[in-house]
Amino acid sequence: MADSTVLVLVGSLREASVNRQLADLAAETAPAGVTFERFDRLGELPFYNEDIDNESVPEVVAALRDAAARADAALVVTPEYNGSIPGVLKNAIDWLSRPYGNSALKDKPLAVIGAALGQYGGVWAHDETRKSFGIAGPRVVEDLELSLPTQTLDGKHPRESAEVAAKLRDIVGKLVAEIG
Ligand SMILES: Cc1cc2nc3c(=O)[nH]c(=O)nc-3n(C[C@H](O)[C@H](O)[C@H](O)COP(=O)(O)O)c2cc1C
């Protein structure tokens, strides 16, 4: 397989984020030749505003779109906040959805996974993230799913769960296989 790059977006800004740990583990399970590029500046993005979405967008917006343009696929790893998408991630989706009809992620395969405290592991947030990205431009790979209740990790790094590591390896392998 040709070398490829996967853009990784994490919907939690928290230092000890379980979702960031999941993203790290996903990168560790990647097949040879696949580079994971995590964009860690979602918290710096201004709120989406059409008035500033012009030829001189803020530097951080240009950096996000450049990272998306370099990528061949994307992996979104997010918790659920109040039954939905964390605001910081929704804001990034809005920036990535423009230029309208010509997103830097247009037609690229994208998978949504993550962990949350509740018994359903954030499935509402994951479904809504799929819905929103499905409108924004990328090609959402709907059947790549992992909504992990954090309690199943028992306070440990996801790396210590052979089951979670195997599931991530499977998802990453299938996501990369979707690259055209
Ligand atoms: C503002 C806020 C809202 C939350 N709402 C939900 C929720 O609706 N469902 C849920 O399962 N967990 C909810 N949680 C708990 C998060 O799932 C939990 O804190 C998770 O570990 C956050 O992910 P992180 O470790 O990657 O930061 C909420 C947490 C916060 C801070």
The ligand as a Gaussian input file, in Angstrom:
#p B3LYP/6-31G(d) Opt

LIG

0 1
 C      -19.388000      19.230000      30.168000
 C      -19.437000      17.736000      30.238000
 C      -20.550000      17.055000      29.773000
 C      -20.585000      15.660000      29.782000
 N      -21.661000      15.011000      29.266000
 C      -21.628000      13.657000      29.121000
 C      -22.653000      12.961000      28.426000
 O      -23.625000      13.530000      27.958000
 N      -22.533000      11.621000      28.292000
 C      -21.469000      10.930000      28.802000
 O      -21.401000       9.725000      28.615000
 N      -20.482000      11.567000      29.467000
 C      -20.532000      12.902000      29.640000
 N      -19.506000      13.566000      30.271000
 C      -18.415000      12.790000      30.860000
 C      -17.340000      12.529000      29.822000
 O      -17.760000      11.480000      28.989000
 C      -16.035000      12.121000      30.523000
 O      -15.599000      13.209000      31.328000
 C      -14.969000      11.719000      29.518000
 O      -13.942000      11.058000      30.172000
 C      -14.390000      12.907000      28.824000
 O      -13.467000      12.478000      27.864000
 P      -11.904000      12.769000      28.016000
 O      -11.373000      11.836000      29.104000
 O      -11.338000      12.433000      26.685000
 O      -11.749000      14.192000      28.416000
 C      -19.478000      14.945000      30.300000
 C      -18.358000      15.645000      30.772000
 C      -18.329000      17.012000      30.744000
 C      -17.087000      17.750000      31.226000

